Amino acid sequence: MNGAMRTVRVGSAGPAHRLVFALLAAVVLGLAAAPYWADRDGIRLLGEFFAYAALASLWNLLAGYAGLVSVGQQAFVGLGGYVMVTLAIFVGVNPLFAIPVAGLAAGVIAVPVASLTFRLRGAYFAIGTWVVAEVFRLLCAQIGALGGGSGASLPARVVLGIAHDRAMREAITYWVALALMLAVLGVIVLLLRSRFGLALTAIRDNELAARSNGVEVGRVKLLVYVLVAAATGMVGAWIFLQKLRVSPDSAFDVNDWTALVIFMTVIGGIGSVEGPIIGTVIFFIMRESLSDLGSVYLMILGLVAIGVMLRAPRGLWGAVAARTGWQVIPLRRLLRLE
Amino acid sequence: MLDWVNTILQGVLLGGLYAMFAAGLSLIFGVMRLVNIAHGDLIVLAAYVALVTTEALGIGPLPAIVVVVPVMALIGYGLQRGLLNFTLGDDILPPLLVTFGLSIIIQNGLLEIFTADSRKLQAGPIEIASIHLPGGIALGTLPVIQFLVAVAVIGALQLLLYRTALGRSFRAVSDDQPVAQLMGINNRHIFALAMAISLAVVAVAGVLLAVRSNFDPAIGPARLIFGFEAVIMGGLASLWGTLAGGILLGVAQTMGARIDPGWQILAGHLVFLLVLAIRPSGMFARPGQ
């Protein structure tokens, strides 16, 4: 013993993270001020970006951590949209307040959906969730009061209820999207840093080992599924608040709300918090530069996703992180000697 | 009463088509645990290959099967060896994502080449011919032929799996890949053959679909879902079970459609969810599976 006592501390943030956090805070402030510096199209695009970033992060939590590869998340996007429109039209609720109600409804309905689809394993679970989404779509098409197959628009009085002047309304809608995305990311980070997150990460890395170490895999998966459904429902409600109208085909579209979201997550990097955000950025850059190509652009996106899956299964961020050890959001626990 | 008997019979005949969608899916799942999300889009691709064949050669859709089957089988072999073999493993995400990507590529590729217009293959006078049964029930000749073809295809697959050397290899790699390899089986080649046979079945199904109803590049995913429902309802890994599952789905759909045209597809899905709720291992699963 040389007398020098050494304390070991478990932490997750490194010294560089102060700088990173300061940068992130600056970015968030800049985004919050967007209605003062961006034009109308820019605001719309950013709002849509937030919605997709939230959907991709949620799908990543579901598939990347809990191992629940769903291709039926459009069920909850559409459900959220339909609940919001129904409440706004028939109850006269301000659509902004209808968003949390839509989330609650999606979460409640996710419980029986899970009890059915969880009976299917692996890839069959994936298609099972798709069937459920199709059932929701066909049922919504049967609701005459909501326009049946052609859908319904938000009435003008409801839209004016958000704000009378159009610029203000668009700014409010935008801020709600930003807040939703930040809340989704915040909850995911807090969740992953908690004991529960430790269980989730254990399931991600090795389900059998997690189970043998006492993780209640079934309960953890159910909880994640319901939580993700609720948040997806809120994002869905926002998406159709921005579109001002909802129809069964657009609300429950597997390509828009699941295929694209999966491609973003996989391209950016599944199983990390940063990956889905980076994937969403890449997707929007591709879309804005290639959208003139029409359906060829979707073929290119499919090819890129296949290429990334085969060459870099952890996505672009996974490849960077494996080489550099970087993590923007500190989730790993590090031992430090003081 | 007679109407309902007729409806059920129509459903049974429709079920033959669904069973063929399911058989190809079930075969590759059984051999390599791969669920092919692009399965429905490959059925639609086969329909378009048949369209091009009939137009180029000036032959009817049923003779065109002779061309479409080998073309699709070759595509299947190439797809498996060139792409899908690299996705197989313990993780279910790579095959799922890659076939999802393929699905999007096929759909949009067909859209680019053939536009979104609805197409149909004309089979000539046989389309309106019918067979009269005692009791005043008339069945379309074409649906009856389709059903018989489906039964024949599933019977042939069954024979292939349980009576031939190739079938033995399929079952061997399905049971234990490393050991099969030790016994001198080239797994990658066997997987590619399984996919080739799956797409040969898809080719027949695609042609029959194209004769039966209109098709366009976007209808693939719904065919995948029908096939999948038939597989699950029939109980995984049983070929005759998929026929039963297909028939159950077909009957549910035609009966739903009789109640209200908007309920056709929905009734099929609801029966599927019901089966999942009460007998998750399928109606015809072998015990102990």
Chai-1 contact restraints between the chains, C-beta under 6 A:
chainA,res_idxA,chainB,res_idxB,connection_type,confidence,min_distance_angstrom,max_distance_angstrom,comment,restraint_id
A,V69,B,L93,contact,1.0,0.0,6.0,A-B,restraint_1
A,V69,B,L96,contact,1.0,0.0,6.0,A-B,restraint_2
A,L116,B,L276,contact,1.0,0.0,6.0,A-B,restraint_3
A,R119,B,L276,contact,1.0,0.0,6.0,A-B,restraint_4
A,R119,B,P280,contact,1.0,0.0,6.0,A-B,restraint_5
A,G122,B,I92,contact,1.0,0.0,6.0,A-B,restraint_6
A,A123,B,V35,contact,1.0,0.0,6.0,A-B,restraint_7
A,A123,B,I92,contact,1.0,0.0,6.0,A-B,restraint_8
A,A123,B,L96,contact,1.0,0.0,6.0,A-B,restraint_9
A,A126,B,L96,contact,1.0,0.0,6.0,A-B,restraint_10
A,I127,B,F228,contact,1.0,0.0,6.0,A-B,restraint_11
A,V131,B,I225,contact,1.0,0.0,6.0,A-B,restraint_12
A,V131,B,H269,contact,1.0,0.0,6.0,A-B,restraint_13
A,E134,B,H269,contact,1.0,0.0,6.0,A-B,restraint_14
A,V135,B,H269,contact,1.0,0.0,6.0,A-B,restraint_15
A,L138,B,L266,contact,1.0,0.0,6.0,A-B,restraint_16
A,Q142,B,G262,contact,1.0,0.0,6.0,A-B,restraint_17
A,V266,B,L97,contact,1.0,0.0,6.0,A-B,restraint_18
A,S295,B,N108,contact,1.0,0.0,6.0,A-B,restraint_19
A,S295,B,L111,contact,1.0,0.0,6.0,A-B,restraint_20
A,S295,B,E112,contact,1.0,0.0,6.0,A-B,restraint_21
A,L298,B,I104,contact,1.0,0.0,6.0,A-B,restraint_22
A,L298,B,N108,contact,1.0,0.0,6.0,A-B,restraint_23
A,M299,B,I105,contact,1.0,0.0,6.0,A-B,restraint_24
A,M299,B,N108,contact,1.0,0.0,6.0,A-B,restraint_25
A,G302,B,G101,contact,1.0,0.0,6.0,A-B,restraint_26
A,G302,B,I104,contact,1.0,0.0,6.0,A-B,restraint_27
A,G302,B,I105,contact,1.0,0.0,6.0,A-B,restraint_28
A,A305,B,G101,contact,1.0,0.0,6.0,A-B,restraint_29
A,I306,B,V98,contact,1.0,0.0,6.0,A-B,restraint_30
A,I306,B,G101,contact,1.0,0.0,6.0,A-B,restraint_31
A,M309,B,P94,contact,1.0,0.0,6.0,A-B,restraint_32
A,M309,B,L97,contact,1.0,0.0,6.0,A-B,restraint_33
A,M309,B,V98,contact,1.0,0.0,6.0,A-B,restraint_34
A,L310,B,F86,contact,1.0,0.0,6.0,A-B,restraint_35
